[in-house]
Amino acid sequence: MLNLPLALIGGVFSIYFTSGVLSIPAIIGFITLFGIATRNGILLVANYQHLEKEGTPLYTTVTTGSTDRLNPILMTALTAALALIPLAMKGDLSGNEIQSPMAKVILGGLLTSTLLNIYVVPIMYSIFKKSGTPKTEKL
């Protein structure tokens, strides 16, 4: 759930700086963007949990897990961005009235979501894990 506000930031900025109009295609772009951002976060946390089950310490879990998932997250974002750039740039052509706002929202959201996902999710995971770990007492 942490990724959704991070994706929302970029989507809102892209709407504000391009057309300033929140339309139905832009809302569809937000739905798509939330799906991509959520999947990236789930894959990252699932990798952390997998490493944790193997007995890896928290710092190593976060650094190794983030490093392992960095390439797939960046490649997914880059591939989607390269496919959406032509749709976003040709918004004034006939037939692109729906595709262009959707592509702009997804592009802006992917940019912020991907960049913030790399930094914020590992930090928050380590904070939650440190505060949520129960203390054991020796009898």
C-alpha beads as a LAMMPS data file, in Angstrom:
LAMMPS data file: protein, C-alpha beads

139 atoms
138 bonds

1 atom types
1 bond types

-500.0 500.0 xlo xhi
-500.0 500.0 ylo yhi
-500.0 500.0 zlo zhi

Masses

1 110.0

Atoms # bond

1 1 1 0.000 0.000 0.000
2 1 1 2.991 2.269 0.445
3 1 1 3.573 2.402 -3.305
4 1 1 0.172 3.867 -4.153
5 1 1 0.842 7.369 -2.779
6 1 1 4.266 7.297 -4.415
7 1 1 2.668 6.524 -7.765
8 1 1 -0.103 9.059 -7.179
9 1 1 2.433 11.870 -6.788
10 1 1 3.822 11.429 -10.291
11 1 1 0.415 10.892 -11.878
12 1 1 -1.007 14.067 -10.342
13 1 1 2.052 16.096 -11.342
14 1 1 1.871 14.810 -14.905
15 1 1 -1.792 15.818 -15.164
16 1 1 -1.066 19.217 -13.623
17 1 1 1.839 20.020 -15.935
18 1 1 0.307 18.711 -19.166
19 1 1 -3.423 19.360 -19.455
20 1 1 -4.650 20.056 -15.953
21 1 1 -7.798 18.027 -16.655
22 1 1 -8.663 14.847 -14.790
23 1 1 -10.556 12.819 -17.370
24 1 1 -11.825 9.250 -17.562
25 1 1 -8.742 8.106 -19.541
26 1 1 -6.509 9.658 -16.872
27 1 1 -8.396 7.759 -14.169
28 1 1 -7.931 4.551 -16.156
29 1 1 -4.228 5.432 -16.271
30 1 1 -4.211 5.716 -12.472
31 1 1 -5.782 2.267 -12.153
32 1 1 -3.131 0.792 -14.439
33 1 1 -0.402 2.669 -12.618
34 1 1 -1.589 1.428 -9.225
35 1 1 -1.446 -2.138 -10.501
36 1 1 2.137 -1.768 -11.705
37 1 1 3.264 -0.003 -8.529
38 1 1 1.567 -2.551 -6.285
39 1 1 3.143 -5.442 -8.152
40 1 1 6.609 -3.897 -7.814
41 1 1 6.136 -3.441 -4.082
42 1 1 4.770 -6.948 -3.584
43 1 1 7.685 -8.489 -5.471
44 1 1 10.165 -6.489 -3.421
45 1 1 8.633 -7.402 -0.051
46 1 1 8.184 -11.044 -1.109
47 1 1 11.889 -11.167 -1.903
48 1 1 12.666 -9.721 1.539
49 1 1 10.473 -12.331 3.202
50 1 1 12.092 -15.130 1.211
51 1 1 15.537 -14.015 2.332
52 1 1 14.309 -13.639 5.901
53 1 1 13.038 -17.239 5.931
54 1 1 16.532 -18.362 4.998
55 1 1 17.811 -16.723 8.189
56 1 1 19.456 -13.677 6.636
57 1 1 19.932 -10.697 8.997
58 1 1 17.686 -7.672 8.438
59 1 1 20.325 -5.333 6.942
60 1 1 21.542 -8.020 4.558
61 1 1 17.958 -8.936 3.697
62 1 1 17.101 -5.380 2.720
63 1 1 20.297 -4.660 0.785
64 1 1 20.458 -8.013 -1.005
65 1 1 16.716 -8.108 -1.665
66 1 1 16.740 -4.592 -3.084
67 1 1 19.756 -5.316 -5.258
68 1 1 18.209 -8.533 -6.567
69 1 1 14.931 -6.840 -7.538
70 1 1 16.464 -3.606 -8.882
71 1 1 17.007 -4.841 -12.451
72 1 1 13.523 -6.343 -12.910
73 1 1 11.837 -3.232 -11.488
74 1 1 13.885 -0.883 -13.662
75 1 1 13.408 -3.015 -16.773
76 1 1 9.640 -3.155 -16.260
77 1 1 9.449 0.605 -15.810
78 1 1 11.763 1.298 -18.744
79 1 1 9.896 -1.038 -21.081
80 1 1 6.541 0.462 -20.168
81 1 1 7.903 4.001 -20.480
82 1 1 9.411 3.364 -23.905
83 1 1 6.108 1.937 -25.118
84 1 1 4.093 4.851 -23.699
85 1 1 6.255 7.765 -24.871
86 1 1 4.878 7.746 -28.452
87 1 1 1.315 7.643 -27.095
88 1 1 1.962 10.537 -24.742
89 1 1 3.654 12.702 -27.385
90 1 1 0.998 12.289 -30.076
91 1 1 -1.944 13.483 -27.986
92 1 1 -3.009 16.135 -30.481
93 1 1 -3.590 13.652 -33.300
94 1 1 -7.016 12.294 -34.067
95 1 1 -7.795 9.094 -32.184
96 1 1 -5.305 9.696 -29.378
97 1 1 -7.680 11.611 -27.122
98 1 1 -7.990 8.592 -24.847
99 1 1 -4.501 7.139 -25.115
100 1 1 -2.518 10.314 -24.484
101 1 1 -3.854 11.294 -21.019
102 1 1 -3.646 7.682 -19.896
103 1 1 -0.043 7.379 -21.095
104 1 1 0.966 10.663 -19.435
105 1 1 -0.420 9.567 -16.069
106 1 1 1.288 6.188 -16.277
107 1 1 4.606 7.755 -17.322
108 1 1 4.610 10.310 -14.515
109 1 1 3.549 7.777 -11.931
110 1 1 6.077 5.192 -13.079
111 1 1 8.851 7.729 -12.736
112 1 1 8.077 8.650 -9.135
113 1 1 6.926 5.198 -8.091
114 1 1 10.053 3.506 -9.391
115 1 1 12.455 6.040 -7.922
116 1 1 10.734 6.207 -4.558
117 1 1 10.152 2.435 -4.496
118 1 1 13.908 1.916 -4.597
119 1 1 14.444 4.076 -1.501
120 1 1 11.248 4.267 0.565
121 1 1 10.103 0.635 0.619
122 1 1 13.416 -0.786 1.950
123 1 1 13.602 1.926 4.615
124 1 1 10.013 1.393 5.737
125 1 1 10.423 -2.387 5.700
126 1 1 13.444 -2.199 7.968
127 1 1 11.685 0.256 10.305
128 1 1 8.599 -1.959 10.576
129 1 1 10.687 -5.076 11.078
130 1 1 12.764 -3.469 13.831
131 1 1 9.735 -2.158 15.693
132 1 1 7.617 -5.274 15.131
133 1 1 10.153 -7.843 16.288
134 1 1 9.048 -9.308 19.621
135 1 1 11.584 -9.288 22.412
136 1 1 12.512 -12.664 23.827
137 1 1 13.500 -13.076 27.426
138 1 1 15.723 -15.776 28.799
139 1 1 14.344 -17.630 31.778

Bonds

1 1 1 2
2 1 2 3
3 1 3 4
4 1 4 5
5 1 5 6
6 1 6 7
7 1 7 8
8 1 8 9
9 1 9 10
10 1 10 11
11 1 11 12
12 1 12 13
13 1 13 14
14 1 14 15
15 1 15 16
16 1 16 17
17 1 17 18
18 1 18 19
19 1 19 20
20 1 20 21
21 1 21 22
22 1 22 23
23 1 23 24
24 1 24 25
25 1 25 26
26 1 26 27
27 1 27 28
28 1 28 29
29 1 29 30
30 1 30 31
31 1 31 32
32 1 32 33
33 1 33 34
34 1 34 35
35 1 35 36
36 1 36 37
37 1 37 38
38 1 38 39
39 1 39 40
40 1 40 41
41 1 41 42
42 1 42 43
43 1 43 44
44 1 44 45
45 1 45 46
46 1 46 47
47 1 47 48
48 1 48 49
49 1 49 50
50 1 50 51
51 1 51 52
52 1 52 53
53 1 53 54
54 1 54 55
55 1 55 56
56 1 56 57
57 1 57 58
58 1 58 59
59 1 59 60
60 1 60 61
61 1 61 62
62 1 62 63
63 1 63 64
64 1 64 65
65 1 65 66
66 1 66 67
67 1 67 68
68 1 68 69
69 1 69 70
70 1 70 71
71 1 71 72
72 1 72 73
73 1 73 74
74 1 74 75
75 1 75 76
76 1 76 77
77 1 77 78
78 1 78 79
79 1 79 80
80 1 80 81
81 1 81 82
82 1 82 83
83 1 83 84
84 1 84 85
85 1 85 86
86 1 86 87
87 1 87 88
88 1 88 89
89 1 89 90
90 1 90 91
91 1 91 92
92 1 92 93
93 1 93 94
94 1 94 95
95 1 95 96
96 1 96 97
97 1 97 98
98 1 98 99
99 1 99 100
100 1 100 101
101 1 101 102
102 1 102 103
103 1 103 104
104 1 104 105
105 1 105 106
106 1 106 107
107 1 107 108
108 1 108 109
109 1 109 110
110 1 110 111
111 1 111 112
112 1 112 113
113 1 113 114
114 1 114 115
115 1 115 116
116 1 116 117
117 1 117 118
118 1 118 119
119 1 119 120
120 1 120 121
121 1 121 122
122 1 122 123
123 1 123 124
124 1 124 125
125 1 125 126
126 1 126 127
127 1 127 128
128 1 128 129
129 1 129 130
130 1 130 131
131 1 131 132
132 1 132 133
133 1 133 134
134 1 134 135
135 1 135 136
136 1 136 137
137 1 137 138
138 1 138 139
